[in-house]
Amino acid sequence: MLYNKVEICGVNTSKLPVLSEERKQQLLMIIKNGTDQQKKAARDEMINGNLRLVLSVIQKFAGRGENPDDLFQVGCIGLIKAIDNFDCEKDVKFSTYGVPMIIGEVRRHLRDYNTVKVSRSMRDIAYRAMQIKEELTTRNNREPTIEQIAQELDIPKENVVIALESIVEPISLYEPVFSDGTDTIYVMDQIGSSDDDEKWLSELALKDAVKSLSIREKQILALRYYKGKTQTEVAEEIGISQAQVSRLEKNTLMKIRNAM
């Protein structure tokens, strides 16, 4: 399904508005300091102006048999939470804060409908741990460690790990994780083999291939595959168009593949 050409929840996704970073900051300040009427108007504009952000996030969950309308609505809940909890004093772009909030809301929704049954007490610990994680991330402007989360919950860190692992949604080995339009990489392709020598040689070849890349090519790969940013977010951060990012990313991956 092409999300950018259909209606989701009655919204024509091809006509969704886009806000500039300057306008987002203005709206967030109004939401924080304006009158009740100003806050409501600014909040509505902020929500409508970031629906494309929700759309880009739910595309990551395509192909799982989930109803796009349901995912979009859940993603909007995450967006609203991000708007209501965003700290304007932090030197952080709204999208940097909002994307993890939206992803977290979608993942919570998927976990609630997970076919694997998890005890209520274990689920409660996991959800409380995720809530603490969000609070600490907002407070400290960085992701907390398992030890810090466990300390806040006053429980052993092993319990936190077990609880979080118990609600992770299982995925198929045949779920695609990347495609450049020709070759598709699946989860099973990324599972290590028992041949340690082959794995070691592949890692060396990959390191050599990456060394030959330009600074911009390395930056794009780091933002896309290490920080998990969308092509649109990468384009905004490095100051080029999304089409240029797409072309550079494809050419860079082709360079690595040819070098290896």
Backbone torsions as a table, in degrees:
resi	resn	phi	psi	omega
1	MET	NA	134.3	-179.6
2	LEU	-93.1	100.3	-174.5
3	TYR	-61.2	-29.5	-175.3
4	ASN	-82.9	3.4	-178.8
5	LYS	-129.2	15.0	-177.7
6	VAL	-129.2	171.8	174.6
7	GLU	-95.4	130.8	175.2
8	ILE	-120.2	123.1	-177.1
9	CYS	54.3	35.5	179.1
10	GLY	79.0	5.2	-179.0
11	VAL	-101.9	125.7	175.7
12	ASN	-75.6	103.7	-172.3
13	THR	-66.8	-20.7	179.5
14	SER	-75.4	-12.7	-177.7
15	LYS	-114.8	18.0	179.4
16	LEU	-67.7	134.9	-179.7
17	PRO	-72.5	159.8	177.6
18	VAL	-127.6	130.9	179.8
19	LEU	-99.0	143.4	173.3
20	SER	-73.8	160.4	179.0
21	GLU	-61.8	-36.0	179.6
22	GLU	-64.0	-43.0	-179.8
23	ARG	-67.1	-37.9	177.6
24	LYS	-59.3	-45.1	-179.9
25	GLN	-63.7	-39.3	178.1
26	GLN	-61.9	-46.1	-179.0
27	LEU	-64.8	-40.9	-179.7
28	LEU	-64.7	-36.2	177.3
29	MET	-68.7	-37.5	177.1
30	ILE	-65.6	-42.0	178.6
31	ILE	-60.1	-33.2	-178.2
32	LYS	-82.2	-39.9	-169.5
33	ASN	-118.5	-6.5	-174.7
34	GLY	-79.5	178.9	174.4
35	THR	-72.9	169.8	-178.5
36	ASP	-58.6	-41.6	179.9
37	GLN	-67.1	-41.9	178.2
38	GLN	-65.0	-42.0	179.7
39	LYS	-59.9	-44.6	-179.0
40	LYS	-62.8	-46.1	-179.4
41	ALA	-63.8	-42.6	-179.8
42	ALA	-66.6	-39.6	180.0
43	ARG	-64.4	-43.8	178.8
44	ASP	-62.2	-43.6	179.5
45	GLU	-65.5	-38.1	179.7
46	MET	-65.5	-40.3	178.7
47	ILE	-65.1	-52.2	-178.0
48	ASN	-62.7	-33.4	-178.8
49	GLY	-79.0	-4.8	179.7
50	ASN	-121.4	15.0	178.6
51	LEU	-66.0	-28.4	176.0
52	ARG	-65.0	-31.9	177.2
53	LEU	-64.4	-42.4	176.5
54	VAL	-61.7	-43.7	-179.3
55	LEU	-59.9	-42.7	-179.1
56	SER	-65.6	-33.1	-179.6
57	VAL	-72.6	-46.4	-175.5
58	ILE	-69.1	-18.1	175.5
59	GLN	-64.8	-25.5	178.2
60	LYS	-66.3	-21.0	-176.6
61	PHE	-104.9	13.2	178.7
62	ALA	-68.0	153.8	177.2
63	GLY	84.5	9.5	179.6
64	ARG	-104.3	7.1	179.1
65	GLY	80.4	9.7	-179.9
66	GLU	-86.4	147.4	177.9
67	ASN	-69.6	122.3	-178.7
68	PRO	-57.6	-36.2	178.6
69	ASP	-61.3	-43.2	180.0
70	ASP	-63.5	-46.2	-179.4
71	LEU	-63.7	-38.1	-179.9
72	PHE	-64.6	-42.8	179.2
73	GLN	-64.4	-42.3	178.5
74	VAL	-64.9	-42.4	177.8
75	GLY	-60.7	-36.2	178.1
76	CYS	-65.4	-33.3	175.8
77	ILE	-62.9	-43.7	177.3
78	GLY	-62.8	-39.2	177.8
79	LEU	-61.6	-45.6	-179.6
80	ILE	-62.9	-41.2	177.3
81	LYS	-61.7	-40.3	179.8
82	ALA	-64.6	-42.2	179.1
83	ILE	-63.8	-44.9	-176.8
84	ASP	-69.4	-25.5	-175.3
85	ASN	-108.0	-0.2	-176.8
86	PHE	-68.2	135.7	179.1
87	ASP	-99.0	109.1	-177.7
88	CYS	-65.3	-18.9	-178.2
89	GLU	-76.1	-20.0	-179.7
90	LYS	-77.7	141.2	179.3
91	ASP	-85.2	66.7	-176.4
92	VAL	-137.4	137.3	175.2
93	LYS	-66.8	148.5	-179.2
94	PHE	-60.7	-40.7	-178.1
95	SER	-62.4	-34.3	179.4
96	THR	-62.9	-36.0	178.6
97	TYR	-84.7	-37.3	-173.6
98	GLY	-72.2	-38.5	-176.9
99	VAL	-59.1	-49.3	178.1
100	PRO	-61.2	-34.1	178.2
101	MET	-65.3	-42.7	179.9
102	ILE	-67.4	-45.2	178.5
103	ILE	-59.6	-43.6	-179.6
104	GLY	-61.0	-40.4	179.7
105	GLU	-66.6	-41.5	179.0
106	VAL	-65.5	-42.7	179.7
107	ARG	-64.4	-37.2	176.9
108	ARG	-62.6	-40.8	178.1
109	HIS	-62.0	-45.2	-179.5
110	LEU	-65.2	-37.4	179.1
111	ARG	-66.3	-36.6	-179.7
112	ASP	-62.6	-27.7	-179.8
113	TYR	-106.2	17.3	178.3
114	ASN	-65.9	138.0	-179.8
115	THR	-74.9	-17.7	177.9
116	VAL	-82.2	122.3	-176.1
117	LYS	-81.9	130.9	178.8
118	VAL	-123.6	140.5	-177.6
119	SER	-60.7	151.7	-178.9
120	ARG	-61.1	-41.5	-178.6
121	SER	-64.3	-40.7	178.9
122	MET	-66.4	-41.5	179.0
123	ARG	-64.7	-39.3	179.3
124	ASP	-62.8	-42.2	178.5
125	ILE	-63.1	-42.3	-178.9
126	ALA	-63.6	-45.6	-179.5
127	TYR	-67.4	-37.8	177.3
128	ARG	-65.7	-38.4	178.7
129	ALA	-63.9	-41.0	178.8
130	MET	-67.1	-36.3	177.7
131	GLN	-65.6	-44.1	177.6
132	ILE	-61.4	-40.7	-180.0
133	LYS	-60.0	-44.4	179.3
134	GLU	-64.4	-41.7	-179.4
135	GLU	-64.3	-43.8	-179.5
136	LEU	-68.8	-36.1	177.8
137	THR	-63.9	-43.0	178.4
138	THR	-65.7	-41.8	-175.6
139	ARG	-70.4	-42.2	-172.9
140	ASN	-104.1	-4.2	180.0
141	ASN	60.9	29.1	173.6
142	ARG	-159.6	157.2	-176.5
143	GLU	-74.5	132.2	-178.3
144	PRO	-76.5	161.7	175.2
145	THR	-85.1	165.5	176.6
146	ILE	-59.5	-38.8	179.8
147	GLU	-60.8	-41.5	179.9
148	GLN	-66.8	-39.5	178.2
149	ILE	-65.3	-43.9	179.8
150	ALA	-62.4	-38.2	179.7
151	GLN	-64.3	-41.7	178.3
152	GLU	-64.5	-36.8	-179.1
153	LEU	-83.6	-14.5	-178.1
154	ASP	60.3	44.6	175.5
155	ILE	-136.4	160.3	178.8
156	PRO	-60.5	145.0	-178.2
157	LYS	-63.0	-28.3	178.7
158	GLU	-61.6	-36.4	179.5
159	ASN	-66.9	-36.1	178.4
160	VAL	-65.1	-45.7	-179.9
161	VAL	-60.6	-47.6	-178.8
162	ILE	-61.7	-42.9	-179.2
163	ALA	-63.7	-45.6	-179.6
164	LEU	-65.9	-39.6	179.5
165	GLU	-67.0	-30.7	-174.9
166	SER	-69.3	-21.8	-177.6
167	ILE	-108.3	7.0	176.6
168	VAL	-67.7	130.7	-177.9
169	GLU	-72.2	125.0	177.3
170	PRO	-67.9	144.4	178.6
171	ILE	-123.4	157.8	180.0
172	SER	-75.6	146.9	175.4
173	LEU	-65.1	-18.9	-178.5
174	TYR	-99.1	13.1	177.0
175	GLU	-73.8	128.5	180.0
176	PRO	-71.3	138.4	177.3
177	VAL	-114.6	-16.3	177.5
178	PHE	-163.1	145.1	174.4
179	SER	-151.3	134.2	178.1
180	ASP	-103.4	16.1	180.0
181	GLY	99.0	-16.1	178.5
182	THR	-122.0	-64.2	-179.8
183	ASP	-99.6	134.7	178.1
184	THR	-108.8	133.6	177.0
185	ILE	-100.6	127.8	-179.3
186	TYR	-106.0	167.2	179.9
187	VAL	-55.5	-42.7	-177.2
188	MET	-62.4	-25.4	178.9
189	ASP	-70.9	-20.3	-176.6
190	GLN	-98.8	0.4	177.7
191	ILE	-80.9	127.2	-177.5
192	GLY	-63.4	147.0	177.1
193	SER	-91.1	171.3	179.7
194	SER	-80.9	-5.8	-178.5
195	ASP	-86.4	93.1	-175.7
196	ASP	-63.9	-35.6	-179.2
197	ASP	-64.6	-42.1	179.9
198	GLU	-66.0	-41.5	178.9
199	LYS	-63.1	-42.4	-178.9
200	TRP	-62.7	-44.2	179.3
201	LEU	-65.5	-38.5	178.8
202	SER	-64.1	-39.9	179.1
203	GLU	-64.8	-39.6	177.3
204	LEU	-64.1	-42.2	-179.8
205	ALA	-64.3	-39.2	179.2
206	LEU	-65.0	-43.1	179.4
207	LYS	-61.7	-41.9	179.2
208	ASP	-65.6	-38.6	-179.7
209	ALA	-65.9	-41.0	-179.2
210	VAL	-67.5	-35.9	179.9
211	LYS	-59.3	-29.9	-176.6
212	SER	-80.7	-5.6	-177.5
213	LEU	-78.9	157.1	176.6
214	SER	-76.3	167.8	179.9
215	ILE	-60.4	-42.5	-179.1
216	ARG	-66.0	-40.1	179.3
217	GLU	-63.3	-42.6	177.5
218	LYS	-64.4	-38.9	-179.2
219	GLN	-63.6	-43.3	-179.5
220	ILE	-64.2	-43.8	178.3
221	LEU	-62.5	-41.6	-179.3
222	ALA	-63.6	-43.5	-178.9
223	LEU	-69.1	-37.9	-176.2
224	ARG	-78.2	-44.3	-169.8
225	TYR	-108.8	-15.0	176.2
226	TYR	-98.3	-44.8	-179.8
227	LYS	-95.0	-8.9	174.4
228	GLY	71.8	26.7	-178.6
229	LYS	-81.0	152.6	174.9
230	THR	-76.4	164.5	178.3
231	GLN	-61.4	-35.5	178.7
232	THR	-64.6	-42.3	179.1
233	GLU	-65.9	-39.5	177.7
234	VAL	-62.9	-43.1	-180.0
235	ALA	-59.6	-43.0	178.9
236	GLU	-64.2	-39.1	-175.1
237	GLU	-71.7	-38.3	-175.6
238	ILE	-102.6	-1.0	171.3
239	GLY	80.2	33.7	174.1
240	ILE	-131.1	176.1	-178.1
241	SER	-78.6	159.9	177.9
242	GLN	-63.8	-34.4	178.4
243	ALA	-63.9	-39.5	177.9
244	GLN	-65.4	-41.3	177.8
245	VAL	-60.6	-45.1	-179.6
246	SER	-60.1	-45.0	-179.2
247	ARG	-66.0	-45.0	-179.5
248	LEU	-63.9	-41.1	179.7
249	GLU	-62.5	-45.5	-179.6
250	LYS	-63.4	-44.5	179.9
251	ASN	-65.0	-36.6	179.9
252	THR	-66.1	-44.8	178.4
253	LEU	-63.6	-35.5	177.7
254	MET	-67.1	-38.7	177.1
255	LYS	-59.9	-46.2	-179.1
256	ILE	-63.4	-43.7	-178.8
257	ARG	-62.5	-42.7	-179.6
258	ASN	-67.2	-38.6	-179.6
259	ALA	-67.1	-28.6	-177.9
260	MET	-91.6	NA	NA
